[in-house]
Amino acid sequence: MNQTLVMDMSICLSSIYTISHQAEDGKDFRFYFDFEHLKESSVLDQAQFWSNWRKWHWKDGLSLHLVEDFRITPMKLYALIMRKFGTMKPNNYWYTGCEGETESVVQRPWHMVWKSKPLMNIVSTISSRLNWDFDSIHIVRGDKARNKELWPNLEVDTSPESLLSTLQDKIVDGRN
């Protein structure tokens, strides 16, 4: 669509990923994802955008259009420069643009989102301590963890002790 995403590098880390089980604001996106790779596909750091803004404004006569009303659909905008997303609300097109029915048509560019080098260095350090020879599993609980009425045994069933018990006959003795 020949557009550039201006991105605030400050993200909120969801409570499902924190030790405190509380959402944590002010995390740097670049620690988790490779922003240098994203920059190759028309993504700018917000700080970089504002540092260049004055030059673009004076040299090219570019004017800023700030849109804060989520009821304005993306199709009604022609030269959008900055969009504040606000909060999730019904019919907020900015949150639901690539969800539901449109998900099969408008694909998110997940192939552009790579893990960051610092994060991968942590993975490499842990893996090398295990001599790169280990078995791993990924437990995805997602929304189930929030609905204790529908999934009352989820915490017990996915505890380390329960998982080790379930997997004991599937993994050879002595494996990491």
C-alpha positions in Angstrom: 0.0 0.0 0.0 3.1 2.2 -0.2 2.9 3.3 3.4 5.4 3.6 6.2 4.6 2.5 9.8 5.9 4.9 12.5 6.3 2.8 15.5 6.6 3.7 19.2 9.4 1.4 20.6 7.8 1.3 24.0 5.6 -1.8 24.4 3.5 -3.3 27.2 4.7 -6.8 28.1 1.6 -8.9 28.7 1.1 -10.3 32.2 1.2 -13.9 30.9 5.0 -13.3 30.2 6.0 -11.6 33.4 7.2 -13.1 36.7 4.9 -10.7 38.6 1.9 -11.7 36.5 1.2 -8.0 36.0 1.5 -6.2 32.6 4.6 -4.2 32.5 4.7 -1.0 30.5 7.8 0.7 29.0 9.5 -2.4 27.6 11.8 -1.8 24.6 10.4 -3.5 21.5 14.0 -3.9 20.2 14.9 -6.3 23.0 12.3 -8.8 21.8 12.3 -8.3 18.1 14.9 -7.4 15.4 13.9 -3.8 14.6 16.8 -3.4 12.1 15.2 -6.1 9.9 11.8 -4.4 10.2 13.3 -1.1 9.0 14.0 -2.7 5.7 10.2 -2.9 5.1 9.1 0.7 5.6 9.1 0.8 9.4 10.5 3.8 11.3 11.3 4.3 14.9 9.1 7.1 16.3 12.1 9.0 17.6 13.7 8.9 14.2 10.4 10.1 12.6 10.2 13.1 14.9 13.9 14.0 14.3 13.3 14.0 10.6 9.8 15.7 10.8 11.0 19.3 11.0 13.2 18.8 7.8 10.3 17.1 5.9 7.8 19.8 7.0 10.0 22.7 5.9 11.6 21.2 2.8 8.7 19.3 1.4 5.8 21.2 2.8 4.5 18.0 4.4 1.7 18.6 6.9 0.8 16.5 9.9 -2.6 14.9 10.1 -3.3 13.5 13.5 -6.3 11.2 13.8 -7.5 10.2 17.2 -11.1 9.0 16.4 -11.1 5.3 15.9 -14.5 5.4 14.1 -12.7 6.8 11.0 -12.0 3.8 8.8 -8.6 3.4 7.2 -10.2 3.6 3.7 -11.4 7.2 4.4 -7.8 8.4 4.8 -5.6 9.4 1.9 -2.4 10.9 3.5 -2.3 9.6 7.0 0.8 10.6 8.8 0.1 9.8 12.4 -2.6 7.6 14.0 -3.1 7.2 17.7 -4.7 3.8 18.3 -6.4 4.5 21.6 -8.2 1.7 23.4 -9.9 -1.4 22.0 -13.5 -0.7 21.5 -16.2 -2.3 19.3 -15.8 -1.3 15.7 -12.3 0.0 16.2 -11.0 -0.8 12.7 -7.5 -0.1 13.8 -7.5 -3.1 16.1 -9.6 -5.5 14.0 -8.3 -4.8 10.5 -6.4 -8.1 10.2 -8.7 -10.2 12.4 -11.7 -12.4 11.8 -13.0 -12.5 8.2 -10.3 -10.3 6.8 -7.5 -12.4 8.2 -7.5 -14.7 5.2 -7.3 -11.7 2.8 -5.0 -9.3 4.7 -2.1 -11.3 6.0 0.1 -9.9 8.8 3.7 -9.9 7.7 4.9 -12.3 10.4 7.8 -13.3 8.1 9.2 -9.8 8.7 9.2 -10.1 12.5 12.4 -11.8 13.6 13.5 -12.4 17.2 16.1 -9.9 18.4 19.8 -10.7 18.6 20.0 -10.1 22.4 17.1 -12.5 22.9 18.7 -15.1 20.7 22.0 -14.7 22.6 20.1 -15.6 25.7 18.7 -18.7 24.0 22.1 -19.6 22.7 23.7 -19.3 26.2 21.0 -21.6 27.7 21.2 -24.1 24.8 25.0 -24.2 25.0 24.8 -25.0 28.7 22.7 -27.9 27.8 25.2 -28.9 25.1 22.6 -28.2 22.4 21.1 -31.7 23.1 17.8 -31.3 24.9 14.1 -31.9 24.4 11.6 -29.1 24.8 7.9 -28.5 24.8 5.8 -25.4 24.5 2.7 -25.1 26.5 0.2 -22.7 25.1 -2.5 -21.8 27.6 -3.6 -18.4 26.4 -7.2 -17.5 27.1 -7.7 -20.8 28.9 -5.6 -19.5 31.8 -8.0 -16.6 32.3 -11.2 -18.7 32.4 -10.8 -20.8 35.6 -14.5 -21.8 35.5 -14.2 -23.5 32.1 -10.6 -24.9 32.8 -10.4 -25.4 36.6 -7.5 -27.9 36.4 -5.4 -26.1 33.9 -2.8 -24.8 36.4 -2.4 -28.2 38.0 -2.4 -30.0 34.6 0.3 -27.7 33.2 2.5 -27.5 36.3 6.1 -28.7 35.9 5.5 -31.7 38.1 2.4 -32.8 36.1 4.2 -32.2 32.8 7.2 -34.3 33.9 4.8 -37.1 35.0 3.0 -37.0 31.6 6.2 -37.0 29.6 8.2 -39.5 31.6 7.4 -42.4 29.3 7.9 -40.3 26.2 11.5 -39.0 26.9 14.5 -41.2 27.3 16.1 -41.2 30.7 19.1 -38.9 31.1 17.9 -36.4 28.5 17.9 -32.7 29.2 
